[in-house]
Amino acid sequence: MRDDLYNIVASVCDYPVIWAYENGKRPKTTFFLLDVRTVNAQWSGIVGNVADDGSRQIDANREANVYLTCFGKGADVLLDEVAMRLQTERVLDMLEAANADIVDFDTIQHAPKLFERDYEPQAVLGFRYRYTANTTETVDFIESVDLGIDTQP
């Protein structure tokens, strides 16, 4: 999920995109901060058929609350452009390939930060990212059963 989401968001941003709460240097120019705050995992999984090797896939729908923060001059304008780009055909194709969707854009919030005497322009855009999570399990099964019954007369 994280790789697909990052690739989709980064593809529509003209400046660097970094993950929130990761170690690393802060970009010196205008940049975007991608933050997956919560993931709703309340829906049960859909269990697939058992394959010959005993494995089966379990898929489940998930919904993440995502916040994209822009730091730099004109942050609110840049985020408005990103919100529009996230609704283009190219992004819709990327979302389809990732079995995902972006829905329910929040309002863009202009939220400058005060650093000593100067303000740093900053704005935040929230949206929901729906995707399918999956895992594989190995199921023990009995290949054959010998009941010891003689059917010969």
Chimera marker file (.cmm) of the C-alpha trace (Angstrom):
<marker_set name="trace">
<marker id="1" x="0.000" y="0.000" z="0.000" r="1" g="1" b="0" radius="0.5"/>
<marker id="2" x="2.688" y="2.493" z="0.984" r="1" g="1" b="0" radius="0.5"/>
<marker id="3" x="4.679" y="2.100" z="-2.216" r="1" g="1" b="0" radius="0.5"/>
<marker id="4" x="1.622" y="2.481" z="-4.445" r="1" g="1" b="0" radius="0.5"/>
<marker id="5" x="0.356" y="5.497" z="-2.503" r="1" g="1" b="0" radius="0.5"/>
<marker id="6" x="3.760" y="7.168" z="-2.553" r="1" g="1" b="0" radius="0.5"/>
<marker id="7" x="4.238" y="6.592" z="-6.281" r="1" g="1" b="0" radius="0.5"/>
<marker id="8" x="0.794" y="7.974" z="-7.085" r="1" g="1" b="0" radius="0.5"/>
<marker id="9" x="1.206" y="11.086" z="-4.937" r="1" g="1" b="0" radius="0.5"/>
<marker id="10" x="4.799" y="11.736" z="-6.037" r="1" g="1" b="0" radius="0.5"/>
<marker id="11" x="3.755" y="11.480" z="-9.691" r="1" g="1" b="0" radius="0.5"/>
<marker id="12" x="1.567" y="14.601" z="-9.351" r="1" g="1" b="0" radius="0.5"/>
<marker id="13" x="3.872" y="16.719" z="-7.179" r="1" g="1" b="0" radius="0.5"/>
<marker id="14" x="6.412" y="19.089" z="-8.713" r="1" g="1" b="0" radius="0.5"/>
<marker id="15" x="8.549" y="19.072" z="-5.563" r="1" g="1" b="0" radius="0.5"/>
<marker id="16" x="10.063" y="16.304" z="-3.395" r="1" g="1" b="0" radius="0.5"/>
<marker id="17" x="7.705" y="14.084" z="-1.380" r="1" g="1" b="0" radius="0.5"/>
<marker id="18" x="8.915" y="12.626" z="1.919" r="1" g="1" b="0" radius="0.5"/>
<marker id="19" x="7.215" y="10.363" z="4.455" r="1" g="1" b="0" radius="0.5"/>
<marker id="20" x="6.127" y="11.843" z="7.774" r="1" g="1" b="0" radius="0.5"/>
<marker id="21" x="7.950" y="10.650" z="10.893" r="1" g="1" b="0" radius="0.5"/>
<marker id="22" x="10.902" y="9.162" z="9.020" r="1" g="1" b="0" radius="0.5"/>
<marker id="23" x="14.522" y="9.900" z="9.766" r="1" g="1" b="0" radius="0.5"/>
<marker id="24" x="16.326" y="11.912" z="7.162" r="1" g="1" b="0" radius="0.5"/>
<marker id="25" x="17.158" y="15.421" z="6.134" r="1" g="1" b="0" radius="0.5"/>
<marker id="26" x="14.453" y="17.954" z="5.501" r="1" g="1" b="0" radius="0.5"/>
<marker id="27" x="14.491" y="19.220" z="1.896" r="1" g="1" b="0" radius="0.5"/>
<marker id="28" x="15.643" y="22.835" z="1.604" r="1" g="1" b="0" radius="0.5"/>
<marker id="29" x="13.140" y="23.790" z="-1.067" r="1" g="1" b="0" radius="0.5"/>
<marker id="30" x="9.394" y="23.559" z="-1.206" r="1" g="1" b="0" radius="0.5"/>
<marker id="31" x="8.384" y="19.972" z="-0.416" r="1" g="1" b="0" radius="0.5"/>
<marker id="32" x="5.468" y="17.705" z="0.473" r="1" g="1" b="0" radius="0.5"/>
<marker id="33" x="5.085" y="15.530" z="3.559" r="1" g="1" b="0" radius="0.5"/>
<marker id="34" x="2.990" y="12.357" z="3.153" r="1" g="1" b="0" radius="0.5"/>
<marker id="35" x="1.358" y="11.069" z="6.338" r="1" g="1" b="0" radius="0.5"/>
<marker id="36" x="-0.850" y="7.976" z="6.685" r="1" g="1" b="0" radius="0.5"/>
<marker id="37" x="-2.518" y="8.723" z="10.027" r="1" g="1" b="0" radius="0.5"/>
<marker id="38" x="-4.982" y="5.870" z="10.453" r="1" g="1" b="0" radius="0.5"/>
<marker id="39" x="-5.984" y="2.692" z="8.639" r="1" g="1" b="0" radius="0.5"/>
<marker id="40" x="-9.486" y="1.334" z="9.100" r="1" g="1" b="0" radius="0.5"/>
<marker id="41" x="-9.213" y="-2.459" z="9.305" r="1" g="1" b="0" radius="0.5"/>
<marker id="42" x="-12.743" y="-3.213" z="10.492" r="1" g="1" b="0" radius="0.5"/>
<marker id="43" x="-13.860" y="-5.160" z="7.435" r="1" g="1" b="0" radius="0.5"/>
<marker id="44" x="-13.327" y="-8.904" z="7.478" r="1" g="1" b="0" radius="0.5"/>
<marker id="45" x="-11.230" y="-10.698" z="4.919" r="1" g="1" b="0" radius="0.5"/>
<marker id="46" x="-12.369" y="-12.618" z="1.870" r="1" g="1" b="0" radius="0.5"/>
<marker id="47" x="-10.785" y="-16.057" z="1.960" r="1" g="1" b="0" radius="0.5"/>
<marker id="48" x="-9.771" y="-17.647" z="-1.336" r="1" g="1" b="0" radius="0.5"/>
<marker id="49" x="-9.657" y="-21.278" z="-2.351" r="1" g="1" b="0" radius="0.5"/>
<marker id="50" x="-6.871" y="-23.562" z="-1.152" r="1" g="1" b="0" radius="0.5"/>
<marker id="51" x="-4.281" y="-24.181" z="-3.881" r="1" g="1" b="0" radius="0.5"/>
<marker id="52" x="-2.584" y="-27.519" z="-4.490" r="1" g="1" b="0" radius="0.5"/>
<marker id="53" x="0.367" y="-26.462" z="-2.329" r="1" g="1" b="0" radius="0.5"/>
<marker id="54" x="-1.938" y="-25.682" z="0.622" r="1" g="1" b="0" radius="0.5"/>
<marker id="55" x="-1.751" y="-21.901" z="0.299" r="1" g="1" b="0" radius="0.5"/>
<marker id="56" x="-4.669" y="-19.536" z="0.061" r="1" g="1" b="0" radius="0.5"/>
<marker id="57" x="-4.964" y="-15.799" z="-0.212" r="1" g="1" b="0" radius="0.5"/>
<marker id="58" x="-6.983" y="-13.595" z="2.094" r="1" g="1" b="0" radius="0.5"/>
<marker id="59" x="-8.007" y="-10.151" z="0.792" r="1" g="1" b="0" radius="0.5"/>
<marker id="60" x="-9.536" y="-7.346" z="2.837" r="1" g="1" b="0" radius="0.5"/>
<marker id="61" x="-10.689" y="-3.830" z="2.055" r="1" g="1" b="0" radius="0.5"/>
<marker id="62" x="-8.916" y="-1.069" z="3.927" r="1" g="1" b="0" radius="0.5"/>
<marker id="63" x="-9.274" y="2.694" z="4.127" r="1" g="1" b="0" radius="0.5"/>
<marker id="64" x="-6.458" y="4.996" z="5.196" r="1" g="1" b="0" radius="0.5"/>
<marker id="65" x="-6.762" y="8.617" z="6.262" r="1" g="1" b="0" radius="0.5"/>
<marker id="66" x="-3.961" y="10.395" z="4.449" r="1" g="1" b="0" radius="0.5"/>
<marker id="67" x="-2.673" y="13.929" z="4.927" r="1" g="1" b="0" radius="0.5"/>
<marker id="68" x="-0.425" y="15.669" z="2.443" r="1" g="1" b="0" radius="0.5"/>
<marker id="69" x="1.283" y="18.762" z="3.838" r="1" g="1" b="0" radius="0.5"/>
<marker id="70" x="3.017" y="21.256" z="1.604" r="1" g="1" b="0" radius="0.5"/>
<marker id="71" x="5.780" y="23.458" z="2.993" r="1" g="1" b="0" radius="0.5"/>
<marker id="72" x="6.828" y="26.548" z="1.076" r="1" g="1" b="0" radius="0.5"/>
<marker id="73" x="5.606" y="29.635" z="-0.710" r="1" g="1" b="0" radius="0.5"/>
<marker id="74" x="2.119" y="29.222" z="-2.178" r="1" g="1" b="0" radius="0.5"/>
<marker id="75" x="1.566" y="25.927" z="-0.328" r="1" g="1" b="0" radius="0.5"/>
<marker id="76" x="-2.227" y="26.175" z="-0.522" r="1" g="1" b="0" radius="0.5"/>
<marker id="77" x="-2.160" y="26.840" z="-4.281" r="1" g="1" b="0" radius="0.5"/>
<marker id="78" x="0.237" y="23.934" z="-4.840" r="1" g="1" b="0" radius="0.5"/>
<marker id="79" x="-2.010" y="21.574" z="-2.853" r="1" g="1" b="0" radius="0.5"/>
<marker id="80" x="-5.047" y="22.689" z="-4.839" r="1" g="1" b="0" radius="0.5"/>
<marker id="81" x="-3.194" y="21.772" z="-8.025" r="1" g="1" b="0" radius="0.5"/>
<marker id="82" x="-2.214" y="18.397" z="-6.543" r="1" g="1" b="0" radius="0.5"/>
<marker id="83" x="-5.849" y="17.689" z="-5.587" r="1" g="1" b="0" radius="0.5"/>
<marker id="84" x="-6.907" y="18.313" z="-9.185" r="1" g="1" b="0" radius="0.5"/>
<marker id="85" x="-4.064" y="16.195" z="-10.579" r="1" g="1" b="0" radius="0.5"/>
<marker id="86" x="-5.075" y="13.303" z="-8.312" r="1" g="1" b="0" radius="0.5"/>
<marker id="87" x="-8.316" y="13.151" z="-10.315" r="1" g="1" b="0" radius="0.5"/>
<marker id="88" x="-6.743" y="12.889" z="-13.790" r="1" g="1" b="0" radius="0.5"/>
<marker id="89" x="-7.070" y="9.886" z="-16.087" r="1" g="1" b="0" radius="0.5"/>
<marker id="90" x="-3.389" y="9.024" z="-15.644" r="1" g="1" b="0" radius="0.5"/>
<marker id="91" x="-3.814" y="8.803" z="-11.866" r="1" g="1" b="0" radius="0.5"/>
<marker id="92" x="-7.079" y="6.883" z="-12.224" r="1" g="1" b="0" radius="0.5"/>
<marker id="93" x="-5.160" y="4.330" z="-14.315" r="1" g="1" b="0" radius="0.5"/>
<marker id="94" x="-2.465" y="4.106" z="-11.616" r="1" g="1" b="0" radius="0.5"/>
<marker id="95" x="-5.137" y="3.642" z="-8.939" r="1" g="1" b="0" radius="0.5"/>
<marker id="96" x="-6.832" y="0.904" z="-10.947" r="1" g="1" b="0" radius="0.5"/>
<marker id="97" x="-3.515" y="-0.914" z="-11.373" r="1" g="1" b="0" radius="0.5"/>
<marker id="98" x="-2.984" y="-0.676" z="-7.587" r="1" g="1" b="0" radius="0.5"/>
<marker id="99" x="-6.571" y="-1.818" z="-6.879" r="1" g="1" b="0" radius="0.5"/>
<marker id="100" x="-7.078" y="1.421" z="-4.969" r="1" g="1" b="0" radius="0.5"/>
<marker id="101" x="-9.067" y="4.647" z="-4.974" r="1" g="1" b="0" radius="0.5"/>
<marker id="102" x="-8.769" y="8.153" z="-3.593" r="1" g="1" b="0" radius="0.5"/>
<marker id="103" x="-12.021" y="9.582" z="-2.246" r="1" g="1" b="0" radius="0.5"/>
<marker id="104" x="-13.417" y="12.370" z="-0.089" r="1" g="1" b="0" radius="0.5"/>
<marker id="105" x="-10.929" y="15.192" z="-0.380" r="1" g="1" b="0" radius="0.5"/>
<marker id="106" x="-11.008" y="17.489" z="2.655" r="1" g="1" b="0" radius="0.5"/>
<marker id="107" x="-10.715" y="21.245" z="2.436" r="1" g="1" b="0" radius="0.5"/>
<marker id="108" x="-7.212" y="22.609" z="2.035" r="1" g="1" b="0" radius="0.5"/>
<marker id="109" x="-6.176" y="24.147" z="5.327" r="1" g="1" b="0" radius="0.5"/>
<marker id="110" x="-3.718" y="27.015" z="5.313" r="1" g="1" b="0" radius="0.5"/>
<marker id="111" x="-1.664" y="26.492" z="8.495" r="1" g="1" b="0" radius="0.5"/>
<marker id="112" x="1.558" y="28.529" z="8.587" r="1" g="1" b="0" radius="0.5"/>
<marker id="113" x="4.109" y="27.705" z="11.301" r="1" g="1" b="0" radius="0.5"/>
<marker id="114" x="5.873" y="30.328" z="13.366" r="1" g="1" b="0" radius="0.5"/>
<marker id="115" x="9.660" y="29.917" z="13.635" r="1" g="1" b="0" radius="0.5"/>
<marker id="116" x="11.044" y="32.562" z="15.984" r="1" g="1" b="0" radius="0.5"/>
<marker id="117" x="10.135" y="35.749" z="14.074" r="1" g="1" b="0" radius="0.5"/>
<marker id="118" x="9.248" y="34.336" z="10.654" r="1" g="1" b="0" radius="0.5"/>
<marker id="119" x="6.341" y="32.281" z="9.431" r="1" g="1" b="0" radius="0.5"/>
<marker id="120" x="6.813" y="29.281" z="7.174" r="1" g="1" b="0" radius="0.5"/>
<marker id="121" x="4.002" y="28.879" z="4.657" r="1" g="1" b="0" radius="0.5"/>
<marker id="122" x="2.311" y="25.526" z="5.107" r="1" g="1" b="0" radius="0.5"/>
<marker id="123" x="-0.975" y="23.948" z="4.002" r="1" g="1" b="0" radius="0.5"/>
<marker id="124" x="-2.596" y="20.534" z="4.513" r="1" g="1" b="0" radius="0.5"/>
<marker id="125" x="-4.841" y="18.421" z="2.275" r="1" g="1" b="0" radius="0.5"/>
<marker id="126" x="-6.565" y="15.313" z="3.642" r="1" g="1" b="0" radius="0.5"/>
<marker id="127" x="-8.170" y="12.484" z="1.702" r="1" g="1" b="0" radius="0.5"/>
<marker id="128" x="-9.147" y="8.850" z="2.117" r="1" g="1" b="0" radius="0.5"/>
<marker id="129" x="-7.193" y="6.150" z="0.285" r="1" g="1" b="0" radius="0.5"/>
<marker id="130" x="-9.062" y="2.889" z="-0.207" r="1" g="1" b="0" radius="0.5"/>
<marker id="131" x="-7.117" y="-0.234" z="-1.133" r="1" g="1" b="0" radius="0.5"/>
<marker id="132" x="-7.116" y="-4.001" z="-0.883" r="1" g="1" b="0" radius="0.5"/>
<marker id="133" x="-4.696" y="-5.581" z="1.559" r="1" g="1" b="0" radius="0.5"/>
<marker id="134" x="-3.812" y="-9.240" z="1.274" r="1" g="1" b="0" radius="0.5"/>
<marker id="135" x="-1.903" y="-11.972" z="2.962" r="1" g="1" b="0" radius="0.5"/>
<marker id="136" x="-1.275" y="-15.632" z="2.231" r="1" g="1" b="0" radius="0.5"/>
<marker id="137" x="-1.652" y="-18.460" z="4.684" r="1" g="1" b="0" radius="0.5"/>
<marker id="138" x="-0.730" y="-22.118" z="4.467" r="1" g="1" b="0" radius="0.5"/>
<marker id="139" x="-3.558" y="-24.438" z="5.356" r="1" g="1" b="0" radius="0.5"/>
<marker id="140" x="-2.931" y="-27.974" z="6.568" r="1" g="1" b="0" radius="0.5"/>
<marker id="141" x="-5.081" y="-30.452" z="4.729" r="1" g="1" b="0" radius="0.5"/>
<marker id="142" x="-5.515" y="-34.208" z="4.488" r="1" g="1" b="0" radius="0.5"/>
<marker id="143" x="-4.602" y="-35.575" z="1.074" r="1" g="1" b="0" radius="0.5"/>
<marker id="144" x="-6.233" y="-38.938" z="1.557" r="1" g="1" b="0" radius="0.5"/>
<marker id="145" x="-7.989" y="-41.055" z="4.175" r="1" g="1" b="0" radius="0.5"/>
<marker id="146" x="-7.820" y="-44.825" z="4.555" r="1" g="1" b="0" radius="0.5"/>
<marker id="147" x="-10.976" y="-45.990" z="6.339" r="1" g="1" b="0" radius="0.5"/>
<marker id="148" x="-9.940" y="-49.636" z="6.303" r="1" g="1" b="0" radius="0.5"/>
<marker id="149" x="-13.232" y="-50.762" z="4.737" r="1" g="1" b="0" radius="0.5"/>
<marker id="150" x="-13.151" y="-53.765" z="2.478" r="1" g="1" b="0" radius="0.5"/>
<marker id="151" x="-15.774" y="-53.428" z="-0.280" r="1" g="1" b="0" radius="0.5"/>
<marker id="152" x="-15.024" y="-56.852" z="-1.843" r="1" g="1" b="0" radius="0.5"/>
<marker id="153" x="-17.794" y="-59.506" z="-1.450" r="1" g="1" b="0" radius="0.5"/>
<link id1="1" id2="2" r="1" g="1" b="0" radius="0.2"/>
<link id1="2" id2="3" r="1" g="1" b="0" radius="0.2"/>
<link id1="3" id2="4" r="1" g="1" b="0" radius="0.2"/>
<link id1="4" id2="5" r="1" g="1" b="0" radius="0.2"/>
<link id1="5" id2="6" r="1" g="1" b="0" radius="0.2"/>
<link id1="6" id2="7" r="1" g="1" b="0" radius="0.2"/>
<link id1="7" id2="8" r="1" g="1" b="0" radius="0.2"/>
<link id1="8" id2="9" r="1" g="1" b="0" radius="0.2"/>
<link id1="9" id2="10" r="1" g="1" b="0" radius="0.2"/>
<link id1="10" id2="11" r="1" g="1" b="0" radius="0.2"/>
<link id1="11" id2="12" r="1" g="1" b="0" radius="0.2"/>
<link id1="12" id2="13" r="1" g="1" b="0" radius="0.2"/>
<link id1="13" id2="14" r="1" g="1" b="0" radius="0.2"/>
<link id1="14" id2="15" r="1" g="1" b="0" radius="0.2"/>
<link id1="15" id2="16" r="1" g="1" b="0" radius="0.2"/>
<link id1="16" id2="17" r="1" g="1" b="0" radius="0.2"/>
<link id1="17" id2="18" r="1" g="1" b="0" radius="0.2"/>
<link id1="18" id2="19" r="1" g="1" b="0" radius="0.2"/>
<link id1="19" id2="20" r="1" g="1" b="0" radius="0.2"/>
<link id1="20" id2="21" r="1" g="1" b="0" radius="0.2"/>
<link id1="21" id2="22" r="1" g="1" b="0" radius="0.2"/>
<link id1="22" id2="23" r="1" g="1" b="0" radius="0.2"/>
<link id1="23" id2="24" r="1" g="1" b="0" radius="0.2"/>
<link id1="24" id2="25" r="1" g="1" b="0" radius="0.2"/>
<link id1="25" id2="26" r="1" g="1" b="0" radius="0.2"/>
<link id1="26" id2="27" r="1" g="1" b="0" radius="0.2"/>
<link id1="27" id2="28" r="1" g="1" b="0" radius="0.2"/>
<link id1="28" id2="29" r="1" g="1" b="0" radius="0.2"/>
<link id1="29" id2="30" r="1" g="1" b="0" radius="0.2"/>
<link id1="30" id2="31" r="1" g="1" b="0" radius="0.2"/>
<link id1="31" id2="32" r="1" g="1" b="0" radius="0.2"/>
<link id1="32" id2="33" r="1" g="1" b="0" radius="0.2"/>
<link id1="33" id2="34" r="1" g="1" b="0" radius="0.2"/>
<link id1="34" id2="35" r="1" g="1" b="0" radius="0.2"/>
<link id1="35" id2="36" r="1" g="1" b="0" radius="0.2"/>
<link id1="36" id2="37" r="1" g="1" b="0" radius="0.2"/>
<link id1="37" id2="38" r="1" g="1" b="0" radius="0.2"/>
<link id1="38" id2="39" r="1" g="1" b="0" radius="0.2"/>
<link id1="39" id2="40" r="1" g="1" b="0" radius="0.2"/>
<link id1="40" id2="41" r="1" g="1" b="0" radius="0.2"/>
<link id1="41" id2="42" r="1" g="1" b="0" radius="0.2"/>
<link id1="42" id2="43" r="1" g="1" b="0" radius="0.2"/>
<link id1="43" id2="44" r="1" g="1" b="0" radius="0.2"/>
<link id1="44" id2="45" r="1" g="1" b="0" radius="0.2"/>
<link id1="45" id2="46" r="1" g="1" b="0" radius="0.2"/>
<link id1="46" id2="47" r="1" g="1" b="0" radius="0.2"/>
<link id1="47" id2="48" r="1" g="1" b="0" radius="0.2"/>
<link id1="48" id2="49" r="1" g="1" b="0" radius="0.2"/>
<link id1="49" id2="50" r="1" g="1" b="0" radius="0.2"/>
<link id1="50" id2="51" r="1" g="1" b="0" radius="0.2"/>
<link id1="51" id2="52" r="1" g="1" b="0" radius="0.2"/>
<link id1="52" id2="53" r="1" g="1" b="0" radius="0.2"/>
<link id1="53" id2="54" r="1" g="1" b="0" radius="0.2"/>
<link id1="54" id2="55" r="1" g="1" b="0" radius="0.2"/>
<link id1="55" id2="56" r="1" g="1" b="0" radius="0.2"/>
<link id1="56" id2="57" r="1" g="1" b="0" radius="0.2"/>
<link id1="57" id2="58" r="1" g="1" b="0" radius="0.2"/>
<link id1="58" id2="59" r="1" g="1" b="0" radius="0.2"/>
<link id1="59" id2="60" r="1" g="1" b="0" radius="0.2"/>
<link id1="60" id2="61" r="1" g="1" b="0" radius="0.2"/>
<link id1="61" id2="62" r="1" g="1" b="0" radius="0.2"/>
<link id1="62" id2="63" r="1" g="1" b="0" radius="0.2"/>
<link id1="63" id2="64" r="1" g="1" b="0" radius="0.2"/>
<link id1="64" id2="65" r="1" g="1" b="0" radius="0.2"/>
<link id1="65" id2="66" r="1" g="1" b="0" radius="0.2"/>
<link id1="66" id2="67" r="1" g="1" b="0" radius="0.2"/>
<link id1="67" id2="68" r="1" g="1" b="0" radius="0.2"/>
<link id1="68" id2="69" r="1" g="1" b="0" radius="0.2"/>
<link id1="69" id2="70" r="1" g="1" b="0" radius="0.2"/>
<link id1="70" id2="71" r="1" g="1" b="0" radius="0.2"/>
<link id1="71" id2="72" r="1" g="1" b="0" radius="0.2"/>
<link id1="72" id2="73" r="1" g="1" b="0" radius="0.2"/>
<link id1="73" id2="74" r="1" g="1" b="0" radius="0.2"/>
<link id1="74" id2="75" r="1" g="1" b="0" radius="0.2"/>
<link id1="75" id2="76" r="1" g="1" b="0" radius="0.2"/>
<link id1="76" id2="77" r="1" g="1" b="0" radius="0.2"/>
<link id1="77" id2="78" r="1" g="1" b="0" radius="0.2"/>
<link id1="78" id2="79" r="1" g="1" b="0" radius="0.2"/>
<link id1="79" id2="80" r="1" g="1" b="0" radius="0.2"/>
<link id1="80" id2="81" r="1" g="1" b="0" radius="0.2"/>
<link id1="81" id2="82" r="1" g="1" b="0" radius="0.2"/>
<link id1="82" id2="83" r="1" g="1" b="0" radius="0.2"/>
<link id1="83" id2="84" r="1" g="1" b="0" radius="0.2"/>
<link id1="84" id2="85" r="1" g="1" b="0" radius="0.2"/>
<link id1="85" id2="86" r="1" g="1" b="0" radius="0.2"/>
<link id1="86" id2="87" r="1" g="1" b="0" radius="0.2"/>
<link id1="87" id2="88" r="1" g="1" b="0" radius="0.2"/>
<link id1="88" id2="89" r="1" g="1" b="0" radius="0.2"/>
<link id1="89" id2="90" r="1" g="1" b="0" radius="0.2"/>
<link id1="90" id2="91" r="1" g="1" b="0" radius="0.2"/>
<link id1="91" id2="92" r="1" g="1" b="0" radius="0.2"/>
<link id1="92" id2="93" r="1" g="1" b="0" radius="0.2"/>
<link id1="93" id2="94" r="1" g="1" b="0" radius="0.2"/>
<link id1="94" id2="95" r="1" g="1" b="0" radius="0.2"/>
<link id1="95" id2="96" r="1" g="1" b="0" radius="0.2"/>
<link id1="96" id2="97" r="1" g="1" b="0" radius="0.2"/>
<link id1="97" id2="98" r="1" g="1" b="0" radius="0.2"/>
<link id1="98" id2="99" r="1" g="1" b="0" radius="0.2"/>
<link id1="99" id2="100" r="1" g="1" b="0" radius="0.2"/>
<link id1="100" id2="101" r="1" g="1" b="0" radius="0.2"/>
<link id1="101" id2="102" r="1" g="1" b="0" radius="0.2"/>
<link id1="102" id2="103" r="1" g="1" b="0" radius="0.2"/>
<link id1="103" id2="104" r="1" g="1" b="0" radius="0.2"/>
<link id1="104" id2="105" r="1" g="1" b="0" radius="0.2"/>
<link id1="105" id2="106" r="1" g="1" b="0" radius="0.2"/>
<link id1="106" id2="107" r="1" g="1" b="0" radius="0.2"/>
<link id1="107" id2="108" r="1" g="1" b="0" radius="0.2"/>
<link id1="108" id2="109" r="1" g="1" b="0" radius="0.2"/>
<link id1="109" id2="110" r="1" g="1" b="0" radius="0.2"/>
<link id1="110" id2="111" r="1" g="1" b="0" radius="0.2"/>
<link id1="111" id2="112" r="1" g="1" b="0" radius="0.2"/>
<link id1="112" id2="113" r="1" g="1" b="0" radius="0.2"/>
<link id1="113" id2="114" r="1" g="1" b="0" radius="0.2"/>
<link id1="114" id2="115" r="1" g="1" b="0" radius="0.2"/>
<link id1="115" id2="116" r="1" g="1" b="0" radius="0.2"/>
<link id1="116" id2="117" r="1" g="1" b="0" radius="0.2"/>
<link id1="117" id2="118" r="1" g="1" b="0" radius="0.2"/>
<link id1="118" id2="119" r="1" g="1" b="0" radius="0.2"/>
<link id1="119" id2="120" r="1" g="1" b="0" radius="0.2"/>
<link id1="120" id2="121" r="1" g="1" b="0" radius="0.2"/>
<link id1="121" id2="122" r="1" g="1" b="0" radius="0.2"/>
<link id1="122" id2="123" r="1" g="1" b="0" radius="0.2"/>
<link id1="123" id2="124" r="1" g="1" b="0" radius="0.2"/>
<link id1="124" id2="125" r="1" g="1" b="0" radius="0.2"/>
<link id1="125" id2="126" r="1" g="1" b="0" radius="0.2"/>
<link id1="126" id2="127" r="1" g="1" b="0" radius="0.2"/>
<link id1="127" id2="128" r="1" g="1" b="0" radius="0.2"/>
<link id1="128" id2="129" r="1" g="1" b="0" radius="0.2"/>
<link id1="129" id2="130" r="1" g="1" b="0" radius="0.2"/>
<link id1="130" id2="131" r="1" g="1" b="0" radius="0.2"/>
<link id1="131" id2="132" r="1" g="1" b="0" radius="0.2"/>
<link id1="132" id2="133" r="1" g="1" b="0" radius="0.2"/>
<link id1="133" id2="134" r="1" g="1" b="0" radius="0.2"/>
<link id1="134" id2="135" r="1" g="1" b="0" radius="0.2"/>
<link id1="135" id2="136" r="1" g="1" b="0" radius="0.2"/>
<link id1="136" id2="137" r="1" g="1" b="0" radius="0.2"/>
<link id1="137" id2="138" r="1" g="1" b="0" radius="0.2"/>
<link id1="138" id2="139" r="1" g="1" b="0" radius="0.2"/>
<link id1="139" id2="140" r="1" g="1" b="0" radius="0.2"/>
<link id1="140" id2="141" r="1" g="1" b="0" radius="0.2"/>
<link id1="141" id2="142" r="1" g="1" b="0" radius="0.2"/>
<link id1="142" id2="143" r="1" g="1" b="0" radius="0.2"/>
<link id1="143" id2="144" r="1" g="1" b="0" radius="0.2"/>
<link id1="144" id2="145" r="1" g="1" b="0" radius="0.2"/>
<link id1="145" id2="146" r="1" g="1" b="0" radius="0.2"/>
<link id1="146" id2="147" r="1" g="1" b="0" radius="0.2"/>
<link id1="147" id2="148" r="1" g="1" b="0" radius="0.2"/>
<link id1="148" id2="149" r="1" g="1" b="0" radius="0.2"/>
<link id1="149" id2="150" r="1" g="1" b="0" radius="0.2"/>
<link id1="150" id2="151" r="1" g="1" b="0" radius="0.2"/>
<link id1="151" id2="152" r="1" g="1" b="0" radius="0.2"/>
<link id1="152" id2="153" r="1" g="1" b="0" radius="0.2"/>
</marker_set>
